[in-house]
Amino acid sequence: QQQVKQSPQSLIVQKGGIPIINCAYENTAFDYFPWYQQFPGKGPALLIAIRPDVSEKKEGRFTISFNKSAKQFSLHIMDSQPGDSATYFCAASMALNAGGTSYGKLTFGQGTILTVHP
Amino acid sequence: DTEVTQTPKHLVMGMTNKKSLKCEQHMGHRAMYWYKQKAKKPPELMFVYSYEKLSINESVPSRFSPECPNSSLLNLHLHALQPEDSALYLCASSQVKLGVAEAFFGQGTRLTVV
């Protein structure tokens, strides 16, 4: 129930293409769904995130689509560039904020290695 | 400023050494985390501190010892590690706002155990 399933494992597109990465979850207690971008040797950087009461969110060339009934969400990268080549992780978070404790527990997908060819 | 700073960036240690990883954030976040990441895998949660108290220990071996001296600092003390502990160690911090915890990661410490 804590798993987040991510697909595909790897993805190759040409510059200008629109790669789409998909994630699915089971636990309806998750309350926040971020995407992280990670370059080799670097830490994951928060790219974009969505709450389950919203069906779509756009930030620049990045869009999250969220389907609460299907328990699925996806990342679309418009006009992809070679600089977008990285590993992308979807995640689902559950916040705990009670009794003097306040944190969020992230469950990550397995990651997608994206390559954008010039 | 969404910066989490980790030092050192790289560390090579022998199996009998004692070393420490350091993490600092000045975003006023009250939750801090240690993750371990192996190549081509997602980060795995090790420890969570909330208000400087240990909230989660994901059954991590005692050769890893976390410490949270204050709300801005998080340390990970390492002793008698094994070669399989070689990995990228990531620190993160978050604050719960409007019911969600937005987490920011540092650049990591690349640890090699020889």
Contacts between the chains, C-beta under 8 A, distances in Angstrom:
chain1	res1	chain2	res2	distance
A	31	B	99	6.1
A	31	B	100	5.9
A	32	B	100	4.0
A	32	B	101	6.9
A	32	B	102	7.5
A	34	B	102	7.2
A	34	B	103	7.4
A	36	B	105	7.5
A	41	B	88	7.8
A	41	B	108	7.8
A	41	B	110	6.9
A	42	B	107	5.6
A	42	B	108	7.0
A	43	B	4	7.7
A	43	B	6	7.8
A	43	B	88	7.9
A	43	B	90	5.3
A	43	B	105	4.0
A	43	B	106	5.3
A	43	B	107	4.6
A	43	B	108	4.6
A	44	B	43	6.7
A	44	B	90	7.4
A	44	B	105	4.9
A	45	B	105	7.1
A	46	B	2	7.7
A	46	B	102	6.9
A	46	B	103	7.2
A	46	B	104	6.1
A	46	B	105	7.8
A	49	B	100	7.9
A	49	B	102	6.8
A	51	B	100	6.5
A	87	B	40	7.9
A	89	B	42	5.5
A	89	B	43	7.9
A	93	B	100	6.8
A	93	B	101	5.8
A	93	B	103	7.4
A	95	B	96	4.9
A	95	B	99	5.9
A	95	B	100	5.6
A	95	B	101	4.5
A	96	B	96	7.8
A	97	B	96	4.4
A	97	B	99	7.3
A	100	B	50	7.9
A	100	B	51	6.4
A	101	B	50	4.7
A	101	B	51	7.2
A	101	B	53	7.8
A	101	B	55	5.5
A	102	B	30	5.9
A	102	B	31	6.1
A	102	B	50	5.5
A	102	B	51	7.1
A	102	B	95	7.5
A	102	B	96	4.7
A	102	B	101	7.8
A	103	B	31	3.7
A	103	B	33	7.6
A	103	B	48	5.3
A	103	B	50	4.7
A	103	B	55	6.0
A	103	B	56	7.8
A	103	B	94	6.5
A	103	B	96	7.1
A	103	B	101	6.1
A	104	B	31	7.1
A	104	B	94	5.3
A	104	B	96	6.5
A	104	B	100	7.0
A	104	B	101	2.3
A	104	B	102	7.8
A	104	B	103	6.2
A	105	B	45	7.1
A	105	B	48	7.3
A	105	B	56	7.4
A	106	B	43	7.9
A	106	B	45	7.1
A	106	B	103	6.1
A	108	B	42	3.5
A	108	B	43	6.2
A	109	B	42	6.7
A	110	B	41	7.5
A	110	B	42	6.1
A	111	B	40	7.3
A	111	B	41	7.3
A	111	B	42	5.6
A	113	B	40	7.8
